[in-house]
Amino acid sequence: MKTTPMPLTLRVLAHLLSYPDASLREHLGEMHDALHDERALTAGRLVELDALIDRLRSGRAMDVEAAYVEMFDRGRGTALHLFEHVHGDSRDRGPAMVDLIKTYEQAGLYIGEGELPDHLTVVLEYASTQPPAQAREFLREVSHILQVIFSALLKQQSPYASVLAAVLDLAGEKAQAVKIPDEPAIDDSWEEPMAFDGCSTQGQARPDQPQPIQIVKRPPAGGAVQTNPGVRT
């Protein structure tokens, strides 16, 4: 079975998920033409992507850039770093990153300074260099993560959901909403916990509780410090 070539489409999708600065917006017309010329996506999906391109092209620069930051840099469910959805901040993320970098290097590709290998834009750029069948299989391996990101974007009615849906199409998977956990409010996620859990055995006690102190005797010259712990006021 012949697989439709899709390198240009994958690269355009990678760019559409990149920060929409002035340089990117200058090439939106070319991206539109590349998507339609390659015909790797259905007509309905192209209509959705056209709407996103029009929004990026016609919107005020400040607005489209702020919307991108709000959507992808401040939302955990919509994060474009794939391993964040699998490993979070655990130690397992490091070895997974190393393995992915090796996959790129075996194909003769090296990521730029400051880039992380699990960012979806990098993943799509790599896939675009592979033969169609291998690219499709590679994307299928991460399709469960793509479904989560797609669902989070869909839940927020983001036009960027069309990009994830397109990637899933190229992976041979149907884009469909899956259950995702509710994200904490941004203020809650950034709220600092009470110092040392407010427990006197770990640190400072609560305001209405006795405060532990240590009395330290001044040592003689060259002597050791003596303490009398546990004295309460």
Buried (B, 14 or more C-beta within 10 A) or exposed (E): EEBEBBBBBBBBBBBBBBEBEEEBBEEBEEBBEBBBEBEBBEEEBBEBBBEBBEBBBEBEEEEBBEBBEBBBEEBBBBBBBBBBBBBEEEEEBEEBBEEBBEEBEEEEBEBEEEEBBBBBBBBBBBBBBBEBEEBBBBBBEBBEBBBBBBBBBBBBEBBBBBBBBBBBBBBEBEBEEEEBEEBEEEEEEEEEEEEEEBEBEEEBBEEEEEEBEEEEEEEEEEEEEEEEEEEEE
